[in-house]
Amino acid sequence: MTDTLSPVDPLLTTAAVPVTTPVTAVVVTRGRTGYLTTTLRALASQTRRPMRV
């Protein structure tokens, strides 16, 4: 599926000022699952910390 996407040339993608776009993720769970623990650990280990969890 990804082989149909054309690559973006980083030299053609420019901006005068770096842009930071906020991203919101909603994790829906029912009860306690192994996925919730794994997801929260992955959030905590990111290089850039989330603004809030």
PDBQT receptor file of N, H, CA, C and O in Angstrom, charges set to zero:
ATOM      1  N   MET A   1       0.817  -1.191   0.000  1.00  0.00    +0.000 N 
ATOM      2  CA  MET A   1       0.000   0.000   0.000  1.00  0.00    +0.000 C 
ATOM      3  C   MET A   1       0.860   1.254   0.000  1.00  0.00    +0.000 C 
ATOM      4  O   MET A   1       0.533   2.216  -0.694  1.00  0.00    +0.000 OA
ATOM      5  N   THR A   2       1.947   1.269   0.755  1.00  0.00    +0.000 N 
ATOM      6  H   THR A   2       2.213   0.487   1.318  1.00  0.00    +0.000 HD
ATOM      7  CA  THR A   2       2.793   2.459   0.806  1.00  0.00    +0.000 C 
ATOM      8  C   THR A   2       3.619   2.637  -0.454  1.00  0.00    +0.000 C 
ATOM      9  O   THR A   2       4.130   3.729  -0.703  1.00  0.00    +0.000 OA
ATOM     10  N   ASP A   3       3.763   1.574  -1.265  1.00  0.00    +0.000 N 
ATOM     11  H   ASP A   3       3.348   0.687  -1.062  1.00  0.00    +0.000 HD
ATOM     12  CA  ASP A   3       4.570   1.718  -2.474  1.00  0.00    +0.000 C 
ATOM     13  C   ASP A   3       3.879   2.602  -3.513  1.00  0.00    +0.000 C 
ATOM     14  O   ASP A   3       4.521   3.010  -4.481  1.00  0.00    +0.000 OA
ATOM     15  N   THR A   4       2.598   2.907  -3.345  1.00  0.00    +0.000 N 
ATOM     16  H   THR A   4       2.076   2.575  -2.559  1.00  0.00    +0.000 HD
ATOM     17  CA  THR A   4       1.906   3.775  -4.290  1.00  0.00    +0.000 C 
ATOM     18  C   THR A   4       2.057   5.253  -3.937  1.00  0.00    +0.000 C 
ATOM     19  O   THR A   4       1.720   6.120  -4.743  1.00  0.00    +0.000 OA
ATOM     20  N   LEU A   5       2.556   5.542  -2.750  1.00  0.00    +0.000 N 
ATOM     21  H   LEU A   5       2.830   4.838  -2.095  1.00  0.00    +0.000 HD
ATOM     22  CA  LEU A   5       2.730   6.931  -2.339  1.00  0.00    +0.000 C 
ATOM     23  C   LEU A   5       4.026   7.480  -2.907  1.00  0.00    +0.000 C 
ATOM     24  O   LEU A   5       5.047   6.792  -2.912  1.00  0.00    +0.000 OA
ATOM     25  N   SER A   6       3.990   8.701  -3.379  1.00  0.00    +0.000 N 
ATOM     26  H   SER A   6       3.161   9.260  -3.375  1.00  0.00    +0.000 HD
ATOM     27  CA  SER A   6       5.210   9.308  -3.891  1.00  0.00    +0.000 C 
ATOM     28  C   SER A   6       5.968   9.945  -2.728  1.00  0.00    +0.000 C 
ATOM     29  O   SER A   6       5.355  10.575  -1.866  1.00  0.00    +0.000 OA
ATOM     30  N   PRO A   7       7.284   9.792  -2.691  1.00  0.00    +0.000 N 
ATOM     31  CA  PRO A   7       8.065  10.366  -1.592  1.00  0.00    +0.000 C 
ATOM     32  C   PRO A   7       8.075  11.892  -1.647  1.00  0.00    +0.000 C 
ATOM     33  O   PRO A   7       7.969  12.490  -2.718  1.00  0.00    +0.000 OA
ATOM     34  N   VAL A   8       8.203  12.498  -0.494  1.00  0.00    +0.000 N 
ATOM     35  H   VAL A   8       8.290  12.012   0.375  1.00  0.00    +0.000 HD
ATOM     36  CA  VAL A   8       8.272  13.954  -0.398  1.00  0.00    +0.000 C 
ATOM     37  C   VAL A   8       9.736  14.356  -0.402  1.00  0.00    +0.000 C 
ATOM     38  O   VAL A   8      10.527  13.835   0.384  1.00  0.00    +0.000 OA
ATOM     39  N   ASP A   9      10.097  15.268  -1.271  1.00  0.00    +0.000 N 
ATOM     40  H   ASP A   9       9.455  15.692  -1.909  1.00  0.00    +0.000 HD
ATOM     41  CA  ASP A   9      11.466  15.762  -1.328  1.00  0.00    +0.000 C 
ATOM     42  C   ASP A   9      11.645  16.807  -0.228  1.00  0.00    +0.000 C 
ATOM     43  O   ASP A   9      11.016  17.864  -0.288  1.00  0.00    +0.000 OA
ATOM     44  N   PRO A  10      12.494  16.538   0.786  1.00  0.00    +0.000 N 
ATOM     45  CA  PRO A  10      12.647  17.492   1.888  1.00  0.00    +0.000 C 
ATOM     46  C   PRO A  10      13.185  18.848   1.450  1.00  0.00    +0.000 C 
ATOM     47  O   PRO A  10      12.975  19.845   2.141  1.00  0.00    +0.000 OA
ATOM     48  N   LEU A  11      13.875  18.901   0.312  1.00  0.00    +0.000 N 
ATOM     49  H   LEU A  11      14.045  18.091  -0.249  1.00  0.00    +0.000 HD
ATOM     50  CA  LEU A  11      14.399  20.176  -0.157  1.00  0.00    +0.000 C 
ATOM     51  C   LEU A  11      13.293  21.065  -0.718  1.00  0.00    +0.000 C 
ATOM     52  O   LEU A  11      13.442  22.286  -0.768  1.00  0.00    +0.000 OA
ATOM     53  N   LEU A  12      12.191  20.458  -1.139  1.00  0.00    +0.000 N 
ATOM     54  H   LEU A  12      12.070  19.467  -1.099  1.00  0.00    +0.000 HD
ATOM     55  CA  LEU A  12      11.096  21.235  -1.693  1.00  0.00    +0.000 C 
ATOM     56  C   LEU A  12      10.081  21.652  -0.628  1.00  0.00    +0.000 C 
ATOM     57  O   LEU A  12       9.259  22.538  -0.864  1.00  0.00    +0.000 OA
ATOM     58  N   THR A  13      10.138  21.020   0.529  1.00  0.00    +0.000 N 
ATOM     59  H   THR A  13      10.805  20.300   0.720  1.00  0.00    +0.000 HD
ATOM     60  CA  THR A  13       9.220  21.342   1.613  1.00  0.00    +0.000 C 
ATOM     61  C   THR A  13       9.903  22.340   2.528  1.00  0.00    +0.000 C 
ATOM     62  O   THR A  13      10.772  21.970   3.318  1.00  0.00    +0.000 OA
ATOM     63  N   THR A  14       9.516  23.602   2.425  1.00  0.00    +0.000 N 
ATOM     64  H   THR A  14       8.811  23.903   1.784  1.00  0.00    +0.000 HD
ATOM     65  CA  THR A  14      10.169  24.632   3.221  1.00  0.00    +0.000 C 
ATOM     66  C   THR A  14       9.140  25.517   3.900  1.00  0.00    +0.000 C 
ATOM     67  O   THR A  14       7.986  25.603   3.480  1.00  0.00    +0.000 OA
ATOM     68  N   ALA A  15       9.586  26.162   4.949  1.00  0.00    +0.000 N 
ATOM     69  H   ALA A  15      10.523  26.091   5.289  1.00  0.00    +0.000 HD
ATOM     70  CA  ALA A  15       8.761  27.146   5.645  1.00  0.00    +0.000 C 
ATOM     71  C   ALA A  15       9.702  28.151   6.281  1.00  0.00    +0.000 C 
ATOM     72  O   ALA A  15      10.801  27.797   6.709  1.00  0.00    +0.000 OA
ATOM     73  N   ALA A  16       9.280  29.391   6.345  1.00  0.00    +0.000 N 
ATOM     74  H   ALA A  16       8.387  29.679   5.998  1.00  0.00    +0.000 HD
ATOM     75  CA  ALA A  16      10.112  30.431   6.946  1.00  0.00    +0.000 C 
ATOM     76  C   ALA A  16      10.279  30.194   8.442  1.00  0.00    +0.000 C 
ATOM     77  O   ALA A  16      11.341  30.451   9.009  1.00  0.00    +0.000 OA
ATOM     78  N   VAL A  17       9.223  29.704   9.069  1.00  0.00    +0.000 N 
ATOM     79  H   VAL A  17       8.361  29.495   8.609  1.00  0.00    +0.000 HD
ATOM     80  CA  VAL A  17       9.244  29.439  10.503  1.00  0.00    +0.000 C 
ATOM     81  C   VAL A  17       8.797  27.995  10.710  1.00  0.00    +0.000 C 
ATOM     82  O   VAL A  17       7.789  27.576  10.141  1.00  0.00    +0.000 OA
ATOM     83  N   PRO A  18       9.531  27.229  11.516  1.00  0.00    +0.000 N 
ATOM     84  CA  PRO A  18       9.085  25.854  11.777  1.00  0.00    +0.000 C 
ATOM     85  C   PRO A  18       7.676  25.854  12.368  1.00  0.00    +0.000 C 
ATOM     86  O   PRO A  18       7.341  26.685  13.212  1.00  0.00    +0.000 OA
ATOM     87  N   VAL A  19       6.873  24.921  11.916  1.00  0.00    +0.000 N 
ATOM     88  H   VAL A  19       7.145  24.246  11.230  1.00  0.00    +0.000 HD
ATOM     89  CA  VAL A  19       5.480  24.844  12.354  1.00  0.00    +0.000 C 
ATOM     90  C   VAL A  19       5.309  23.633  13.260  1.00  0.00    +0.000 C 
ATOM     91  O   VAL A  19       5.739  22.530  12.925  1.00  0.00    +0.000 OA
ATOM     92  N   THR A  20       4.683  23.847  14.399  1.00  0.00    +0.000 N 
ATOM     93  H   THR A  20       4.334  24.743  14.671  1.00  0.00    +0.000 HD
ATOM     94  CA  THR A  20       4.346  22.758  15.303  1.00  0.00    +0.000 C 
ATOM     95  C   THR A  20       2.835  22.617  15.311  1.00  0.00    +0.000 C 
ATOM     96  O   THR A  20       2.111  23.567  15.609  1.00  0.00    +0.000 OA
ATOM     97  N   THR A  21       2.374  21.435  14.986  1.00  0.00    +0.000 N 
ATOM     98  H   THR A  21       2.962  20.663  14.745  1.00  0.00    +0.000 HD
ATOM     99  CA  THR A  21       0.943  21.187  14.945  1.00  0.00    +0.000 C 
ATOM    100  C   THR A  21       0.564  20.260  16.089  1.00  0.00    +0.000 C 
ATOM    101  O   THR A  21       1.103  19.159  16.202  1.00  0.00    +0.000 OA
ATOM    102  N   PRO A  22      -0.358  20.696  16.937  1.00  0.00    +0.000 N 
ATOM    103  CA  PRO A  22      -0.773  19.814  18.031  1.00  0.00    +0.000 C 
ATOM    104  C   PRO A  22      -1.557  18.618  17.499  1.00  0.00    +0.000 C 
ATOM    105  O   PRO A  22      -2.288  18.725  16.514  1.00  0.00    +0.000 OA
ATOM    106  N   VAL A  23      -1.394  17.494  18.157  1.00  0.00    +0.000 N 
ATOM    107  H   VAL A  23      -0.800  17.407  18.957  1.00  0.00    +0.000 HD
ATOM    108  CA  VAL A  23      -2.089  16.266  17.791  1.00  0.00    +0.000 C 
ATOM    109  C   VAL A  23      -2.836  15.771  19.020  1.00  0.00    +0.000 C 
ATOM    110  O   VAL A  23      -2.289  15.753  20.123  1.00  0.00    +0.000 OA
ATOM    111  N   THR A  24      -4.076  15.372  18.827  1.00  0.00    +0.000 N 
ATOM    112  H   THR A  24      -4.520  15.386  17.931  1.00  0.00    +0.000 HD
ATOM    113  CA  THR A  24      -4.877  14.824  19.910  1.00  0.00    +0.000 C 
ATOM    114  C   THR A  24      -5.141  13.357  19.622  1.00  0.00    +0.000 C 
ATOM    115  O   THR A  24      -5.551  12.996  18.519  1.00  0.00    +0.000 OA
ATOM    116  N   ALA A  25      -4.906  12.519  20.608  1.00  0.00    +0.000 N 
ATOM    117  H   ALA A  25      -4.572  12.811  21.505  1.00  0.00    +0.000 HD
ATOM    118  CA  ALA A  25      -5.205  11.096  20.482  1.00  0.00    +0.000 C 
ATOM    119  C   ALA A  25      -6.158  10.704  21.597  1.00  0.00    +0.000 C 
ATOM    120  O   ALA A  25      -5.976  11.093  22.751  1.00  0.00    +0.000 OA
ATOM    121  N   VAL A  26      -7.161   9.943  21.248  1.00  0.00    +0.000 N 
ATOM    122  H   VAL A  26      -7.309   9.628  20.311  1.00  0.00    +0.000 HD
ATOM    123  CA  VAL A  26      -8.119   9.442  22.227  1.00  0.00    +0.000 C 
ATOM    124  C   VAL A  26      -7.948   7.932  22.295  1.00  0.00    +0.000 C 
ATOM    125  O   VAL A  26      -8.071   7.241  21.284  1.00  0.00    +0.000 OA
ATOM    126  N   VAL A  27      -7.668   7.429  23.473  1.00  0.00    +0.000 N 
ATOM    127  H   VAL A  27      -7.568   7.990  24.295  1.00  0.00    +0.000 HD
ATOM    128  CA  VAL A  27      -7.517   5.992  23.671  1.00  0.00    +0.000 C 
ATOM    129  C   VAL A  27      -8.784   5.501  24.368  1.00  0.00    +0.000 C 
ATOM    130  O   VAL A  27      -9.052   5.855  25.516  1.00  0.00    +0.000 OA
ATOM    131  N   VAL A  28      -9.545   4.697  23.669  1.00  0.00    +0.000 N 
ATOM    132  H   VAL A  28      -9.327   4.409  22.737  1.00  0.00    +0.000 HD
ATOM    133  CA  VAL A  28     -10.793   4.170  24.219  1.00  0.00    +0.000 C 
ATOM    134  C   VAL A  28     -10.537   2.752  24.713  1.00  0.00    +0.000 C 
ATOM    135  O   VAL A  28      -9.985   1.924  23.988  1.00  0.00    +0.000 OA
ATOM    136  N   THR A  29     -10.935   2.481  25.935  1.00  0.00    +0.000 N 
ATOM    137  H   THR A  29     -11.383   3.154  26.524  1.00  0.00    +0.000 HD
ATOM    138  CA  THR A  29     -10.744   1.150  26.491  1.00  0.00    +0.000 C 
ATOM    139  C   THR A  29     -11.934   0.792  27.364  1.00  0.00    +0.000 C 
ATOM    140  O   THR A  29     -12.648   1.661  27.864  1.00  0.00    +0.000 OA
ATOM    141  N   ARG A  30     -12.123  -0.474  27.532  1.00  0.00    +0.000 N 
ATOM    142  H   ARG A  30     -11.542  -1.180  27.126  1.00  0.00    +0.000 HD
ATOM    143  CA  ARG A  30     -13.179  -0.955  28.429  1.00  0.00    +0.000 C 
ATOM    144  C   ARG A  30     -12.517  -1.879  29.435  1.00  0.00    +0.000 C 
ATOM    145  O   ARG A  30     -12.091  -2.984  29.099  1.00  0.00    +0.000 OA
ATOM    146  N   GLY A  31     -12.439  -1.421  30.646  1.00  0.00    +0.000 N 
ATOM    147  H   GLY A  31     -12.785  -0.523  30.919  1.00  0.00    +0.000 HD
ATOM    148  CA  GLY A  31     -11.790  -2.230  31.664  1.00  0.00    +0.000 C 
ATOM    149  C   GLY A  31     -10.280  -2.168  31.538  1.00  0.00    +0.000 C 
ATOM    150  O   GLY A  31      -9.735  -1.302  30.854  1.00  0.00    +0.000 OA
ATOM    151  N   ARG A  32      -9.625  -3.080  32.194  1.00  0.00    +0.000 N 
ATOM    152  H   ARG A  32     -10.068  -3.783  32.749  1.00  0.00    +0.000 HD
ATOM    153  CA  ARG A  32      -8.161  -3.119  32.166  1.00  0.00    +0.000 C 
ATOM    154  C   ARG A  32      -7.714  -4.102  31.093  1.00  0.00    +0.000 C 
ATOM    155  O   ARG A  32      -8.133  -5.259  31.075  1.00  0.00    +0.000 OA
ATOM    156  N   THR A  33      -6.871  -3.628  30.215  1.00  0.00    +0.000 N 
ATOM    157  H   THR A  33      -6.531  -2.688  30.230  1.00  0.00    +0.000 HD
ATOM    158  CA  THR A  33      -6.324  -4.498  29.172  1.00  0.00    +0.000 C 
ATOM    159  C   THR A  33      -4.819  -4.294  29.109  1.00  0.00    +0.000 C 
ATOM    160  O   THR A  33      -4.302  -3.277  29.571  1.00  0.00    +0.000 OA
ATOM    161  N   GLY A  34      -4.132  -5.248  28.545  1.00  0.00    +0.000 N 
ATOM    162  H   GLY A  34      -4.553  -6.074  28.169  1.00  0.00    +0.000 HD
ATOM    163  CA  GLY A  34      -2.695  -5.119  28.341  1.00  0.00    +0.000 C 
ATOM    164  C   GLY A  34      -2.352  -4.000  27.377  1.00  0.00    +0.000 C 
ATOM    165  O   GLY A  34      -1.267  -3.422  27.441  1.00  0.00    +0.000 OA
ATOM    166  N   TYR A  35      -3.281  -3.698  26.487  1.00  0.00    +0.000 N 
ATOM    167  H   TYR A  35      -4.162  -4.167  26.435  1.00  0.00    +0.000 HD
ATOM    168  CA  TYR A  35      -3.044  -2.638  25.508  1.00  0.00    +0.000 C 
ATOM    169  C   TYR A  35      -2.958  -1.266  26.162  1.00  0.00    +0.000 C 
ATOM    170  O   TYR A  35      -2.169  -0.425  25.729  1.00  0.00    +0.000 OA
ATOM    171  N   LEU A  36      -3.753  -1.030  27.192  1.00  0.00    +0.000 N 
ATOM    172  H   LEU A  36      -4.393  -1.713  27.543  1.00  0.00    +0.000 HD
ATOM    173  CA  LEU A  36      -3.729   0.270  27.857  1.00  0.00    +0.000 C 
ATOM    174  C   LEU A  36      -2.375   0.513  28.513  1.00  0.00    +0.000 C 
ATOM    175  O   LEU A  36      -1.798   1.590  28.366  1.00  0.00    +0.000 OA
ATOM    176  N   THR A  37      -1.871  -0.472  29.228  1.00  0.00    +0.000 N 
ATOM    177  H   THR A  37      -2.340  -1.347  29.347  1.00  0.00    +0.000 HD
ATOM    178  CA  THR A  37      -0.557  -0.341  29.862  1.00  0.00    +0.000 C 
ATOM    179  C   THR A  37       0.526  -0.107  28.821  1.00  0.00    +0.000 C 
ATOM    180  O   THR A  37       1.384   0.758  28.997  1.00  0.00    +0.000 OA
ATOM    181  N   THR A  38       0.489  -0.871  27.743  1.00  0.00    +0.000 N 
ATOM    182  H   THR A  38      -0.208  -1.573  27.600  1.00  0.00    +0.000 HD
ATOM    183  CA  THR A  38       1.475  -0.722  26.670  1.00  0.00    +0.000 C 
ATOM    184  C   THR A  38       1.391   0.658  26.032  1.00  0.00    +0.000 C 
ATOM    185  O   THR A  38       2.418   1.275  25.751  1.00  0.00    +0.000 OA
ATOM    186  N   THR A  39       0.187   1.140  25.803  1.00  0.00    +0.000 N 
ATOM    187  H   THR A  39      -0.647   0.638  26.031  1.00  0.00    +0.000 HD
ATOM    188  CA  THR A  39      -0.008   2.452  25.186  1.00  0.00    +0.000 C 
ATOM    189  C   THR A  39       0.506   3.564  26.081  1.00  0.00    +0.000 C 
ATOM    190  O   THR A  39       1.195   4.467  25.607  1.00  0.00    +0.000 OA
ATOM    191  N   LEU A  40       0.184   3.515  27.370  1.00  0.00    +0.000 N 
ATOM    192  H   LEU A  40      -0.376   2.781  27.755  1.00  0.00    +0.000 HD
ATOM    193  CA  LEU A  40       0.647   4.549  28.293  1.00  0.00    +0.000 C 
ATOM    194  C   LEU A  40       2.167   4.522  28.444  1.00  0.00    +0.000 C 
ATOM    195  O   LEU A  40       2.789   5.577  28.572  1.00  0.00    +0.000 OA
ATOM    196  N   ARG A  41       2.764   3.351  28.431  1.00  0.00    +0.000 N 
ATOM    197  H   ARG A  41       2.259   2.495  28.327  1.00  0.00    +0.000 HD
ATOM    198  CA  ARG A  41       4.235   3.261  28.484  1.00  0.00    +0.000 C 
ATOM    199  C   ARG A  41       4.860   3.850  27.226  1.00  0.00    +0.000 C 
ATOM    200  O   ARG A  41       5.887   4.524  27.296  1.00  0.00    +0.000 OA
ATOM    201  N   ALA A  42       4.247   3.597  26.086  1.00  0.00    +0.000 N 
ATOM    202  H   ALA A  42       3.412   3.049  26.029  1.00  0.00    +0.000 HD
ATOM    203  CA  ALA A  42       4.759   4.153  24.828  1.00  0.00    +0.000 C 
ATOM    204  C   ALA A  42       4.677   5.674  24.843  1.00  0.00    +0.000 C 
ATOM    205  O   ALA A  42       5.600   6.344  24.381  1.00  0.00    +0.000 OA
ATOM    206  N   LEU A  43       3.592   6.228  25.365  1.00  0.00    +0.000 N 
ATOM    207  H   LEU A  43       2.842   5.684  25.741  1.00  0.00    +0.000 HD
ATOM    208  CA  LEU A  43       3.475   7.683  25.485  1.00  0.00    +0.000 C 
ATOM    209  C   LEU A  43       4.561   8.241  26.394  1.00  0.00    +0.000 C 
ATOM    210  O   LEU A  43       5.166   9.268  26.087  1.00  0.00    +0.000 OA
ATOM    211  N   ALA A  44       4.807   7.570  27.505  1.00  0.00    +0.000 N 
ATOM    212  H   ALA A  44       4.315   6.736  27.755  1.00  0.00    +0.000 HD
ATOM    213  CA  ALA A  44       5.800   8.043  28.469  1.00  0.00    +0.000 C 
ATOM    214  C   ALA A  44       7.219   7.966  27.921  1.00  0.00    +0.000 C 
ATOM    215  O   ALA A  44       8.084   8.731  28.349  1.00  0.00    +0.000 OA
ATOM    216  N   SER A  45       7.475   7.061  26.983  1.00  0.00    +0.000 N 
ATOM    217  H   SER A  45       6.773   6.440  26.635  1.00  0.00    +0.000 HD
ATOM    218  CA  SER A  45       8.839   6.890  26.480  1.00  0.00    +0.000 C 
ATOM    219  C   SER A  45       9.134   7.699  25.219  1.00  0.00    +0.000 C 
ATOM    220  O   SER A  45      10.224   7.581  24.659  1.00  0.00    +0.000 OA
ATOM    221  N   GLN A  46       8.192   8.511  24.763  1.00  0.00    +0.000 N 
ATOM    222  H   GLN A  46       7.306   8.606  25.218  1.00  0.00    +0.000 HD
ATOM    223  CA  GLN A  46       8.423   9.321  23.571  1.00  0.00    +0.000 C 
ATOM    224  C   GLN A  46       9.522  10.344  23.823  1.00  0.00    +0.000 C 
ATOM    225  O   GLN A  46       9.725  10.793  24.951  1.00  0.00    +0.000 OA
ATOM    226  N   THR A  47      10.222  10.701  22.762  1.00  0.00    +0.000 N 
ATOM    227  H   THR A  47      10.057  10.336  21.846  1.00  0.00    +0.000 HD
ATOM    228  CA  THR A  47      11.255  11.727  22.854  1.00  0.00    +0.000 C 
ATOM    229  C   THR A  47      10.646  13.063  23.236  1.00  0.00    +0.000 C 
ATOM    230  O   THR A  47      11.189  13.782  24.075  1.00  0.00    +0.000 OA
ATOM    231  N   ARG A  48       9.549  13.389  22.637  1.00  0.00    +0.000 N 
ATOM    232  H   ARG A  48       9.108  12.805  21.956  1.00  0.00    +0.000 HD
ATOM    233  CA  ARG A  48       8.833  14.626  22.965  1.00  0.00    +0.000 C 
ATOM    234  C   ARG A  48       7.645  14.265  23.840  1.00  0.00    +0.000 C 
ATOM    235  O   ARG A  48       6.735  13.556  23.410  1.00  0.00    +0.000 OA
ATOM    236  N   ARG A  49       7.663  14.745  25.040  1.00  0.00    +0.000 N 
ATOM    237  H   ARG A  49       8.402  15.321  25.390  1.00  0.00    +0.000 HD
ATOM    238  CA  ARG A  49       6.622  14.415  26.006  1.00  0.00    +0.000 C 
ATOM    239  C   ARG A  49       5.272  15.005  25.598  1.00  0.00    +0.000 C 
ATOM    240  O   ARG A  49       5.216  16.096  25.029  1.00  0.00    +0.000 OA
ATOM    241  N   PRO A  50       4.184  14.284  25.888  1.00  0.00    +0.000 N 
ATOM    242  CA  PRO A  50       2.861  14.856  25.636  1.00  0.00    +0.000 C 
ATOM    243  C   PRO A  50       2.596  16.018  26.580  1.00  0.00    +0.000 C 
ATOM    244  O   PRO A  50       3.115  16.049  27.696  1.00  0.00    +0.000 OA
ATOM    245  N   MET A  51       1.790  16.969  26.136  1.00  0.00    +0.000 N 
ATOM    246  H   MET A  51       1.368  16.944  25.229  1.00  0.00    +0.000 HD
ATOM    247  CA  MET A  51       1.455  18.114  26.979  1.00  0.00    +0.000 C 
ATOM    248  C   MET A  51       0.618  17.670  28.173  1.00  0.00    +0.000 C 
ATOM    249  O   MET A  51       0.747  18.220  29.267  1.00  0.00    +0.000 OA
ATOM    250  N   ARG A  52      -0.239  16.676  27.961  1.00  0.00    +0.000 N 
ATOM    251  H   ARG A  52      -0.344  16.230  27.073  1.00  0.00    +0.000 HD
ATOM    252  CA  ARG A  52      -1.013  16.109  29.065  1.00  0.00    +0.000 C 
ATOM    253  C   ARG A  52      -1.514  14.729  28.670  1.00  0.00    +0.000 C 
ATOM    254  O   ARG A  52      -1.653  14.409  27.490  1.00  0.00    +0.000 OA
ATOM    255  N   VAL A  53      -1.777  13.927  29.681  1.00  0.00    +0.000 N 
ATOM    256  H   VAL A  53      -1.663  14.187  30.640  1.00  0.00    +0.000 HD
ATOM    257  CA  VAL A  53      -2.313  12.572  29.479  1.00  0.00    +0.000 C 
ATOM    258  C   VAL A  53      -3.527  12.439  30.369  1.00  0.00    +0.000 C 
ATOM    259  O   VAL A  53      -4.167  11.388  30.387  1.00  0.00    +0.000 OA
TER     260      VAL A  53
